[in-house]
Amino acid sequence: MYNRVPKTGSTTFTNAVAYDLFKLNNFNVIHLNMTKNRQIMSLTDQSEFIENITSWKERLPAFYHGHVAFIDFERFGRPNPIYINIVREPLERLLSHYYFLRFGDNYRIGLKRSRAGNNEVCVESLICLVVSSFYWCDKNRAHLRYTKRKYPPNDQTLSIIRRNEVYQLEKEFYDFAKEEFQAIFKKATNGTNNASDILRLKSQYHYEKIKPERPFNS
């Protein structure tokens, strides 16, 4: 279950990991489309969604993805799926979303977004729109999705954003998540970033105290 936080590379990740690999690895990919871009499911929808995907045996294993807030399966008596989350430094995400609304990208060229407004989008409004979005709130096809135009903000703008309480809270969460991930990754990989080295790591478990010593049916 990949609950996609906007402007964190989710389109690139979904294309590269899911839609290009599902045939090779024999799994299903299903996009969860939220009505009117809402991010939070009602309890009724959550219950129905959980029941549907846990009983849809023909579509297992599955990779579900969409812009939707975390759903606690255990609240409805089911084990939680494996969740995938990607976070991004909140100021970078804010700026990416700002220019995405103003100029669009190379993914859906010509699409007029209702929230684009005029060319002078208010940064203070965007802080509320973007930063507070808590999600916890083939060779011819390009994986990468680029915003058409970006300009570096001036120091005064950066200062205003960094003083914003919502930004500070999300920055604190981002730093915490990054620190935890790095610690867990280092422990799991013995400090190597080389994929081939990781695959050659020795097993870190063994079996012992097996009773009876011989299986009953032997």
KAPEDA-V851128 format. One record per pair of residues at least 12 apart in sequence whose C-alpha atoms are under 10 Angstrom apart, sorted by the first residue. I is the first residue (numbers start at 1). GAP is how many residues later the second one is. Records with the same first field share a line. If there is no record, write none. Layout:
I=GAP, GAP
//
This chain:
1=29, 31, 61, 62, 63, 64, 65, 69, 70, 79, 80, 81, 82, 83, 84
2=12, 29, 30, 61, 62, 63, 64, 65, 66, 67, 68, 79, 80, 81, 82, 83, 84
3=29, 36, 61, 62, 63, 64, 65, 66, 67, 68, 80, 81, 82, 83, 132, 133, 134
4=61, 62, 63, 64, 65, 66, 80, 81, 82, 83, 131
5=34, 61, 62, 63, 64, 80, 81, 82, 83, 88, 125, 128, 129, 130, 131, 132
6=60, 61, 80, 81, 82, 87, 88, 90, 91, 124, 127, 129
7=79, 80, 81, 83, 85, 86, 87, 88, 89, 90, 93, 123
8=77, 78, 79, 80, 81, 82, 84, 85, 88, 89
9=77, 78, 79, 84, 135, 136, 137
10=55, 56, 57, 75, 76, 77, 134, 135
11=96, 132, 133, 134
12=130, 131, 132, 133, 134
13=73, 130, 131
14=15, 17, 49, 50, 51, 52, 129
15=123, 126, 127, 128, 129
16=122, 126, 127, 128
17=46, 126
18=12, 44, 45, 46, 47
19=44, 119
20=118, 119, 121, 123
22=40, 41
26=34, 35, 36
27=32, 33, 34, 35, 36
28=30, 31, 32, 33, 34, 35, 36
29=30, 31, 32, 33, 34, 35, 36
30=29, 32, 33, 34, 35, 36
31=32, 33, 34, 35, 36
32=17, 32, 33, 34, 35, 36
33=32, 33, 34, 35
34=32, 33, 34
37=30, 31
38=29, 30, 31
39=27, 28, 29, 30, 31, 94, 95, 96, 98
40=27, 28, 29, 30, 31, 94, 95, 97
41=27, 28, 29, 30
43=28, 33
46=25, 26, 27, 29, 30
47=24, 25, 26, 28, 29, 30
49=22, 24
50=21, 22, 23, 26, 27, 28, 30
51=22, 25, 27
54=24, 25, 27
63=19, 20, 21
64=19, 20
65=18, 19
67=68
68=66, 67, 68, 69
69=64, 65, 66, 67, 68
70=13, 15, 64, 65, 66, 67
71=12, 64, 65
85=50, 51
86=91
87=48, 86, 87, 88, 90, 91
88=83, 86, 87, 89, 90
89=81, 82, 83, 84, 85, 86, 89
90=37, 40, 41, 42, 72, 77, 78, 79, 80, 81, 82, 83, 84, 85
91=36, 39, 40, 67, 70, 71, 76, 77, 79, 80
93=37, 38
94=29, 32, 33, 34, 35, 36, 37, 67, 73
95=28, 31, 32, 35, 55, 56, 57, 58
96=34, 50, 51, 53, 54, 55
97=29, 32, 33, 34, 50
98=18, 23, 24, 25, 28, 29, 31, 32, 49, 52
99=17, 20, 22, 48, 49, 50, 51, 52
100=13, 16, 46, 47, 48, 49, 50
101=12, 13, 14, 15, 16, 17, 18, 20, 46
102=13, 14, 15, 16, 17, 18, 19, 45, 46, 47, 48
103=13, 16, 44, 45, 46, 47
104=12, 42, 43, 44, 45
105=40, 41, 42, 43, 44
106=36, 38, 39, 40, 41, 42
107=35, 36, 37, 38, 39, 40, 41
108=37
109=39
123=34, 37, 38
124=33, 36, 37, 40
127=34, 37, 38, 39, 40
128=36, 38, 39
130=37
131=35, 36, 37, 38, 39, 40
132=34, 35, 37, 38
133=37
134=36
188=13, 16
189=12
//
